[in-house]
Amino acid sequence: MVPGAESHAAQIFTCVAMLAIVDRLDVIKNRELLLWWLSERQVANGGLNGRPEKLPDVCYSWWVLSSLSILKKLDWIDKEKLKSFIFDCQDIKNGGISDRPNNQVDVYHTLFGIAGLSLMDFEDLEKIDPIYCMPLKTTKKIKKYPYQN
């Protein structure tokens, strides 16, 4: 990524998570603009995309939500619509979650779909750490840990 290049939600997550790890979220110059851009990733069907004008994809339930969670602004998206999108992408018969409704399921999208549901406090899912995509109870064991739920 270089200045002037197209923004992408996965790259934003990488930067925001890194800043959280080193306890330097304070260096984000225009937090409101960043939060607006992330929240604008939600499209009409409730899914999230990674870049403007792109199709929604379940993996952005992780890339976008984790960034919003780290910045403590999960309420900037419609969680119910996003949950509905994720559920529309699951294979009820065989299990798993795909990128979009009626596509082939895979481990990548299943992981990030479930991680997104966890970040939205869906039922009894284990709390997931928005920085490391691991159970929060595991990452809290790290010696110096900046994120607290």
Solvent accessible surface area in square Angstrom, and as a share of the most:
residue,aa,sasa,rsa
1,M,136,0.61
2,V,104,0.60
3,P,137,0.86
4,G,88,0.85
5,A,45,0.35
6,E,95,0.43
7,S,51,0.33
8,H,42,0.19
9,A,0,0.00
10,A,20,0.15
11,Q,74,0.33
12,I,27,0.14
13,F,23,0.10
14,T,77,0.45
15,C,69,0.41
16,V,4,0.02
17,A,6,0.05
18,M,97,0.43
19,L,27,0.14
20,A,4,0.03
21,I,78,0.39
22,V,80,0.46
23,D,86,0.45
24,R,112,0.41
25,L,40,0.20
26,D,103,0.53
27,V,65,0.37
28,I,30,0.15
29,K,199,0.84
30,N,82,0.42
31,R,84,0.31
32,E,106,0.48
33,L,101,0.50
34,L,32,0.16
35,L,0,0.00
36,W,130,0.45
37,W,34,0.12
38,L,0,0.00
39,S,21,0.13
40,E,87,0.39
41,R,12,0.04
42,Q,37,0.16
43,V,44,0.25
44,A,95,0.74
45,N,82,0.42
46,G,0,0.00
47,G,0,0.00
48,L,1,0.00
49,N,5,0.02
50,G,3,0.02
51,R,73,0.27
52,P,56,0.35
53,E,172,0.77
54,K,88,0.37
55,L,119,0.59
56,P,15,0.09
57,D,18,0.09
58,V,0,0.00
59,C,8,0.05
60,Y,27,0.10
61,S,1,0.00
62,W,3,0.01
63,W,42,0.15
64,V,0,0.00
65,L,0,0.00
66,S,0,0.00
67,S,0,0.00
68,L,0,0.00
69,S,8,0.05
70,I,4,0.02
71,L,5,0.03
72,K,134,0.57
73,K,65,0.28
74,L,31,0.15
75,D,110,0.57
76,W,88,0.31
77,I,14,0.07
78,D,61,0.32
79,K,64,0.27
80,E,118,0.53
81,K,86,0.36
82,L,0,0.00
83,K,30,0.13
84,S,55,0.36
85,F,4,0.02
86,I,0,0.00
87,F,70,0.29
88,D,88,0.46
89,C,3,0.02
90,Q,69,0.31
91,D,44,0.23
92,I,144,0.73
93,K,179,0.76
94,N,121,0.62
95,G,36,0.35
96,G,27,0.26
97,I,12,0.06
98,S,0,0.00
99,D,26,0.13
100,R,65,0.24
101,P,49,0.31
102,N,154,0.79
103,N,72,0.37
104,Q,150,0.67
105,V,35,0.20
106,D,60,0.31
107,V,128,0.73
108,Y,103,0.39
109,H,22,0.10
110,T,31,0.18
111,L,86,0.43
112,F,18,0.08
113,G,0,0.00
114,I,77,0.39
115,A,2,0.01
116,G,0,0.00
117,L,11,0.05
118,S,6,0.04
119,L,15,0.07
120,M,6,0.03
121,D,89,0.46
122,F,50,0.21
123,E,138,0.62
124,D,147,0.76
125,L,68,0.34
126,E,89,0.40
127,K,89,0.38
128,I,26,0.13
129,D,0,0.00
130,P,2,0.01
131,I,8,0.04
132,Y,72,0.28
133,C,31,0.18
134,M,88,0.39
135,P,51,0.32
136,L,10,0.05
137,K,130,0.55
138,T,56,0.32
139,T,3,0.01
140,K,98,0.42
141,K,168,0.71
142,I,75,0.38
143,K,204,0.86
144,K,151,0.64
145,Y,24,0.09
146,P,47,0.30
147,Y,17,0.06
148,Q,97,0.43
149,N,113,0.58
